Amino acid sequence: MRFQTPLVPATLIRRYKRFLADCRLQDGQEVTAHCANPGSMMGLADPGTRIWLEPNDDPKKKLKYGWRLVEHGDGHFTGVDTSVPNKALKAALQAGEIAELAAYKTVRAEVKYGQNSRIDFLLTQPGLPDAYVEVKSVTLSRQPGLAEFPDSVTARGTKHLQELAAMAQRGHRAIMFYLVQRSDCRDFALAADIDPTYAAAFEQARRAGVEYLTRSTRITPTEITIAEAL
């Protein structure tokens, strides 16, 4: 997934009210950027962090910048926009690039199911069970090379696991897809100490037949693309 406009580097001054970030551009100008990430962003929102913003000239948007990346000192990046995994996975599914799901030719997004929920993607193909795919953005890393989910307590995430388990028990395929938006991680684990309820729901869903796929990403200030399995 390529960014619509070239990103510009900046320094984070502070993140606040979940969706706002004050930033300093290279020319010294201070701007407020939209932060498309409702999570805790543990380890990613420290003042002084080097970040990358996407400018826009959309008159409908109050903020003229969107926070897209965190740059780490070793040249690696983390994508902080939680809408990216869905966009990137949709393109990969339509192109048949996810081997485990390549047999499905029809990809529908945001389909109602469960208890007042919408599945990120419903995949269908004659002769195959329907496949319900839920996508999660993974950005937490507390140990070198290890990505973890979640970065805060997520009742919504637990609900998604329970609803996927219900689909699996009805004979459908149910897949939890973890997309690691970090270029510095090669392993993945659940952060059970952060949300033990989610970890327990994960095990219950696994026993019910829910499948789990985890992919890494290649990240540059130009684009984010899905890479190899973790």
ZIJO-V897740 format. One record per backbone hydrogen bond with DSSP energy under -0.5 kcal/mol. NH is the residue of the N-H (numbers start at 1). CO is the residue of the C=O. If there is no record, write none. Layout:
NH,CO / NH,CO
This chain:
3,222 / 7,221 / 8,53 / 10,51 / 11,24 / 12,49 / 13,22 / 14,22 / 16,20 / 19,17 / 20,16 / 21,33 / 22,14 / 23,31 / 24,11 / 25,23 / 25,29 / 26,9 / 28,25 / 31,23 / 33,21 / 33,31 / 34,65 / 35,19 / 36,34 / 36,67 / 37,35 / 44,41 / 45,41 / 48,12 / 49,46 / 51,10 / 52,69 / 53,8 / 54,66 / 55,6 / 55,53 / 56,64 / 59,57 / 61,58 / 66,54 / 67,34 / 68,52 / 68,66 / 69,52 / 70,78 / 71,50 / 72,70 / 72,76 / 75,72 / 78,70 / 79,181 / 80,68 / 80,78 / 81,68 / 82,36 / 82,80 / 84,81 / 87,83 / 88,84 / 89,85 / 90,86 / 91,87 / 92,88 / 93,89 / 94,90 / 95,91 / 96,93 / 97,92 / 99,97 / 101,98 / 102,98 / 102,99 / 104,101 / 105,124 / 106,124 / 107,105 / 108,106 / 108,122 / 110,119 / 110,120 / 111,119 / 113,117 / 116,114 / 117,113 / 119,111 / 121,133 / 122,108 / 123,121 / 123,131 / 124,106 / 128,125 / 131,123 / 132,130 / 132,173 / 133,121 / 133,131 / 134,132 / 134,175 / 136,177 / 138,136 / 138,179 / 139,137 / 140,148 / 143,146 / 146,143 / 147,145 / 147,187 / 148,140 / 149,189 / 158,154 / 159,155 / 160,156 / 161,157 / 162,158 / 163,159 / 164,160 / 165,161 / 166,162 / 167,163 / 168,164 / 169,165 / 170,166 / 170,167 / 171,168 / 172,167 / 173,130 / 175,132 / 176,211 / 177,134 / 177,175 / 178,176 / 178,213 / 179,136 / 179,177 / 180,178 / 180,215 / 181,138 / 181,179 / 182,180 / 183,77 / 185,182 / 186,145 / 187,145 / 189,147 / 191,149 / 192,190 / 194,191 / 195,191 / 199,195 / 200,196 / 201,197 / 202,198 / 203,199 / 204,200 / 205,201 / 206,202 / 207,203 / 208,204 / 209,205 / 209,206 / 210,205 / 211,174 / 213,176 / 215,178 / 216,228 / 217,182 / 218,225 / 219,217 / 220,223 / 224,1 / 225,218 / 227,216 / 230,214
